[in-house]
């Protein structure tokens, strides 16, 4: 069977890399670091998904799902991992998502949705701070500001609601109370009614060490989490995921795909920060590195509506270090030559257990690769312990350079070193 993966980033590279262990994979549009040989074969195609013949379609990014790609593919009789536009509205509109959580009784932060500055400012006065300001629409993971100063919150509201910051995506905003605690990313597969959890992970959204700087699409992740055991995962499913799925079913939404719950583990209990409607990036890179199961079979069963059992994960640990271009996230620079990769895009000096996944690269003739996006590479390591995986990932990352290359040096330090970085 041929599997079609939709997307072009490191998340899609990770999916294709694992799916190719058993089947041929076509990635559209893909990127030049993806083609590889294996039990299956990964190729890239410029054709739209509707023009690619495959037995299973896996949609990586959120924007095509919000635009109804899964609906169009299903109308042609295809199996698809990804919700239709009705389910994808969970991510397409944060106001819709928060309203559905409230209706379902899912614990979440106090919030309000606004399209005028006066009402939004008034709501700020009702919250103690810090304040979280989010674009209602899609903003590639960059439309969130956590403000500790009222003046910063008001300035962000004005920039978003005017359209200056994020265009139409920000002309409506969601304002939330800030929550304190450890974050947790929990992915589940949903076949329309049943859900099965994948392993928990933790991602790092801020650009710089110590969670400083602007929000990004994600600068790194690791799994497993020492503070999230099977008992807590069961609680998260019972309190946060199952009620949401029940609300979707009650609205007649047949949700088949990935639900990605961003959670805050607060002293008062877990609360949902957000739900995304696809695999996370960079969490997917570490989850799939640890998956000890047949991904093609899992995703086919998800699309067919016949999930059963719990996916198996190895006891090993995985960490992902995202290397970004100069100027990311506001104005990333492209075209810089990358050193440290071979002609196929792999590490020129291999490190045991490390895979380099491409996110934003382009071919530089026969000489190698250049940067072609904000997040450029995802250096992912798998090892028996998180400490060893971390050492290997940073060893590999230190050997890859270009002008302005940036990456955080504290990914997983909270777990490995006990550093209070979150």
C-alpha positions in Angstrom: 0.0 0.0 0.0 1.1 3.6 -0.6 0.6 6.1 2.1 0.3 9.8 1.3 1.6 12.2 3.9 0.6 15.9 3.4 3.0 18.5 4.6 6.6 19.6 4.3 8.1 19.9 7.8 10.0 17.8 10.3 6.8 16.3 11.6 6.0 15.0 8.2 9.6 13.8 7.8 9.2 11.8 11.0 5.9 10.3 9.9 7.3 9.3 6.5 10.5 7.9 8.1 8.5 5.5 10.3 5.7 4.7 7.8 8.4 3.7 5.2 9.5 0.8 7.4 6.5 -1.1 6.0 5.0 0.8 3.1 5.8 3.1 0.2 5.3 6.8 1.2 4.6 9.8 -1.0 4.9 13.2 0.7 3.3 16.2 -0.8 5.0 18.6 -1.2 7.7 17.3 1.1 11.2 18.7 1.3 14.5 17.7 -0.2 15.8 16.0 3.0 13.0 13.4 3.0 13.6 11.0 0.1 15.2 7.7 1.4 15.3 4.0 0.8 14.1 1.4 3.3 11.6 -1.4 3.5 9.4 1.1 1.9 10.5 4.1 -0.1 9.9 7.8 0.6 9.4 10.1 -2.4 8.2 13.7 -2.7 5.6 15.0 -5.2 4.5 18.5 -6.2 1.0 17.2 -7.0 -1.9 18.1 -4.7 -3.1 15.2 -2.4 -6.3 14.8 -4.5 -4.1 13.9 -7.5 -2.1 11.2 -5.7 -3.2 7.6 -5.6 -2.8 6.1 -2.1 -4.5 3.7 0.2 -4.2 6.0 3.2 -3.8 9.8 3.6 -2.2 11.4 6.7 -2.6 15.2 6.9 0.2 16.9 8.9 -0.6 20.6 9.1 -3.7 22.2 10.5 -4.5 24.7 7.7 -5.5 22.0 5.0 -7.7 20.3 7.6 -9.5 23.6 8.5 -9.9 24.2 4.7 -11.7 20.8 4.3 -9.0 18.6 2.7 -10.1 15.5 4.6 -13.7 16.1 3.5 -12.6 16.3 -0.1 -10.5 13.1 0.1 -13.2 11.2 1.9 -15.8 12.2 -0.7 -13.6 10.3 -3.2 -13.7 7.2 -1.0 -10.3 7.5 0.6 -9.2 6.6 4.1 -7.9 9.7 5.9 -6.2 10.4 9.2 -7.5 13.9 10.0 -10.8 15.5 10.9 -13.2 17.1 8.5 -13.6 20.9 8.5 -16.3 20.6 11.3 -13.9 18.8 13.6 -10.9 20.9 12.6 -12.8 24.0 13.8 -11.4 23.0 17.2 -8.1 24.5 16.1 -9.4 26.8 13.4 -11.2 28.9 16.1 -9.9 29.0 19.6 -13.2 30.6 20.7 -15.1 27.6 19.4 -12.7 25.2 21.1 -13.0 27.0 24.5 -16.8 27.2 24.2 -17.0 23.5 23.5 -14.7 22.7 26.4 -17.0 24.8 28.7 -20.1 23.0 27.4 -18.4 19.6 28.0 -17.3 20.4 31.5 -13.6 20.1 30.6 -11.3 22.0 33.1 -9.7 25.0 31.4 -8.7 28.5 32.1 -11.3 31.3 32.5 -11.7 33.0 29.2 -13.5 35.5 27.0 -13.7 36.0 23.2 -13.7 39.5 21.8 -13.6 41.4 18.5 -13.5 44.9 20.0 -10.8 46.5 22.0 -13.0 48.1 24.7 -14.6 44.8 25.8 -11.3 43.0 25.8 -9.7 45.6 27.9 -12.6 45.5 30.4 -12.2 41.7 30.7 -8.5 42.1 31.5 -9.6 44.0 34.6 -11.5 41.0 35.8 -8.5 38.7 35.7 -5.6 38.9 38.2 -2.8 38.4 35.6 -0.8 37.1 34.0 -2.9 37.3 30.9 -2.9 35.1 27.8 -3.9 36.7 24.6 -4.5 34.4 21.6 -5.6 34.9 18.0 -8.9 33.2 17.4 -7.7 32.0 14.0 -4.6 30.1 12.8 -1.3 31.7 13.4 1.2 28.8 12.9 1.7 28.5 16.7 2.9 32.1 17.0 -0.4 33.9 17.9 -0.1 33.6 21.7 1.3 36.2 24.1 1.6 35.5 27.9 1.8 39.0 29.4 2.8 39.7 33.0 2.4 43.5 32.5 -1.1 45.0 31.8 0.4 47.5 29.3 1.9 44.6 27.3 -1.4 42.8 27.2 -3.3 45.9 26.0 -0.7 46.6 23.3 -1.0 43.0 22.1 -4.8 43.3 22.0 -4.6 46.5 19.9 -2.1 45.0 17.5 -4.1 41.8 17.0 -7.6 43.3 16.8 -6.5 45.9 14.3 -5.1 43.2 12.0 -1.6 44.6 12.3 -0.1 41.6 14.0 -1.8 38.6 12.4 -4.3 39.9 9.8 -7.7 38.4 9.9 -6.6 35.6 12.2 -6.2 38.1 15.0 -9.3 40.3 14.5 -11.0 38.2 17.1 -9.1 37.2 20.2 -9.4 34.9 23.2 -8.3 36.3 26.5 -7.5 33.8 29.3 -6.3 33.8 32.8 -2.7 32.7 33.1 -2.1 29.2 34.6 0.9 28.0 36.5 2.3 24.5 36.5 4.1 22.0 34.3 2.9 21.6 30.7 2.2 18.3 29.1 1.3 17.4 25.5 -0.9 14.4 25.2 -1.7 13.0 21.8 -4.6 10.6 21.3 -5.9 8.7 18.3 -9.6 9.0 17.8 -11.7 6.9 15.4 -14.9 8.8 15.7 -15.9 7.4 19.2 -13.0 5.6 20.8 -9.7 7.2 21.8 -6.4 5.6 22.6 -3.5 7.6 24.1 0.0 7.9 22.8 2.9 8.6 25.1 3.1 11.9 26.9 5.6 14.5 25.8 6.7 18.0 26.8 7.4 20.8 24.3 9.2 24.1 24.6 7.5 27.0 22.8 9.6 30.0 23.8 12.5 30.9 21.6 15.3 31.2 24.2 16.6 29.3 27.2 14.6 29.7 30.4 11.4 30.1 28.5 12.4 33.6 27.4 11.6 35.3 24.2 8.6 35.1 21.9 6.4 32.1 21.3 7.4 29.9 18.3 6.1 26.8 16.6 8.2 24.8 19.1 11.9 24.7 19.9 12.2 21.1 21.3 10.5 18.3 23.1 11.2 15.1 25.0 9.4 11.9 26.1 8.7 10.2 28.5 7.9 12.6 31.3 9.1 11.6 34.8 6.1 13.4 36.3 3.4 11.8 34.1 2.6 8.2 34.8 0.0 5.8 33.4 -2.4 6.7 36.2 -2.2 10.4 35.4 -2.7 9.7 31.7 -5.9 7.8 32.5 -7.1 10.7 34.5 -6.3 13.1 31.6 -8.3 10.9 29.2 -11.2 10.7 31.6 -11.4 14.4 32.6 -10.1 16.2 29.5 -10.4 14.1 26.4 -13.4 11.8 26.7 -15.8 14.6 27.5 -14.7 16.6 24.5 -15.1 13.6 22.2 -18.6 13.1 23.6 -19.4 16.7 22.8 -18.1 16.2 19.2 -20.3 13.1 18.9 -23.3 14.9 20.2 -22.9 17.6 17.5 -22.7 14.9 14.8 -19.0 15.3 14.2 -17.3 12.1 13.1 -13.7 12.9 14.3 -11.1 10.5 12.9 -7.6 11.6 13.4 -5.3 12.9 16.1 -6.4 15.0 19.0 -3.5 16.8 20.6 -4.2 18.2 24.1 -2.0 20.9 25.5 -2.4 20.7 29.2 -1.2 22.6 32.3 -0.7 20.4 35.4 -1.7 23.0 38.0 -1.8 22.5 41.8 -5.6 22.4 41.5 -5.5 19.6 38.9 -5.0 19.4 35.1 -6.4 22.0 32.9 -6.6 22.2 29.1 -4.7 25.0 27.4 -5.7 24.0 23.9 -6.7 21.2 21.6 -5.0 20.8 18.2 -6.4 18.6 15.5 -3.2 17.0 14.2 0.2 15.7 15.3 2.2 18.2 17.1 5.6 19.5 16.0 8.1 18.8 17.5 6.3 16.3 19.8 5.7 13.9 16.9 9.5 13.6 16.4 10.0 12.1 19.9 6.7 10.1 20.1 7.4 8.3 16.8 11.0 7.7 17.8 9.7 5.7 20.8 6.8 4.0 19.1 7.2 0.2 19.2 4.1 -0.6 17.1 3.0 -0.6 13.5 2.2 3.0 12.7 0.5 2.1 9.4 -1.8 -0.3 11.1 -2.6 2.2 13.9 -3.4 5.0 11.5 -5.4 2.7 9.2 -7.6 1.6 12.1 -8.1 5.2 13.1 -9.3 6.1 9.7 -11.5 3.0 9.4 -13.2 3.6 12.8 -11.9 0.4 14.5 -9.3 1.3 17.1 -8.6 -1.3 19.7 -5.9 -1.8 22.4 -3.2 0.6 23.4 -0.2 1.5 21.2 3.2 0.2 22.5 6.1 2.5 23.3 9.6 1.5 24.1 11.2 2.2 27.5 13.8 4.3 25.8 13.8 8.1 25.9 13.8 10.6 23.0 14.6 14.3 22.7 14.3 16.7 19.8 16.4 19.8 19.4 15.0 22.3 16.9 17.5 24.4 15.0 16.1 27.6 13.7 17.1 30.3 11.2 18.4 33.8 12.1 15.4 36.1 12.8 12.9 33.3 13.6 10.0 33.6 14.4 9.4 37.2 13.3 11.5 37.4 10.1 13.5 34.2 9.4 16.4 34.5 7.0 16.8 32.0 4.2 19.5 30.9 1.8 22.3 30.2 4.3 24.5 27.2 3.5 24.3 24.4 6.1 27.5 22.6 7.1 27.6 19.3 9.0 25.2 17.3 6.7 26.2 14.9 4.0 24.8 14.9 0.4 21.7 13.0 1.6 20.9 15.4 4.4 22.1 13.1 7.2 24.8 13.9 9.8 28.2 14.1 8.2 29.6 12.7 11.4 27.0 10.2 12.7 26.1 10.1 16.3 24.5 6.9 17.7 20.7 7.0 17.9 20.4 10.4 16.2 18.3 11.2 13.2 18.2 14.6 11.5 14.7 15.5 10.3 14.4 18.3 7.8 11.9 21.1 8.3 13.0 24.1 6.2 15.8 23.2 3.8 16.5 23.4 0.1 19.1 21.8 -2.1 22.3 23.7 -2.7 23.2 21.9 -5.9 25.5 19.0 -5.3 27.1 20.7 -2.3 24.4 20.0 0.2 21.6 22.2 1.7 20.6 25.7 2.5 18.1 27.1 5.0 14.6 27.7 3.6 12.4 28.3 6.5 12.1 29.4 10.2 12.6 26.0 11.8 15.3 24.4 9.7 16.2 21.0 11.3 14.9 18.8 14.1 17.8 16.8 15.6 16.2 13.8 17.3 18.0 11.3 19.6 16.8 8.0 21.0 18.7 6.4 23.9 18.1 4.1 27.0 17.9 7.2 29.2 16.9 10.8 28.8 20.3 12.0 29.9 22.1 10.0 27.3 19.6 11.0 24.6 20.1 14.6 25.6 23.9 14.3 25.4 23.7 12.7 22.0 21.2 15.3 20.6 23.4 18.2 21.7 26.5 16.5 20.4 24.9 16.2 17.0 23.4 19.7 17.0 26.8 21.2 17.8 28.2 19.7 14.5 25.6 21.4 12.3 26.0 25.1 11.7 25.0 28.0 9.4 25.0 31.8 9.7 22.7 32.7 12.6 21.9 29.1 13.5 20.0 29.1 16.8 18.8 26.5 19.2 17.9 26.3 22.9 20.5 24.7 25.2 18.0 23.7 28.0 15.7 21.2 26.3 14.8 18.5 28.9 17.1 20.1 31.5 14.1 20.3 33.8 13.9 16.4 33.8 17.6 15.6 33.5 19.2 18.3 35.6 16.3 19.3 37.8 16.6 22.9 36.6 13.6 25.2 37.2 13.3 26.3 33.6 9.5 26.2 33.3 
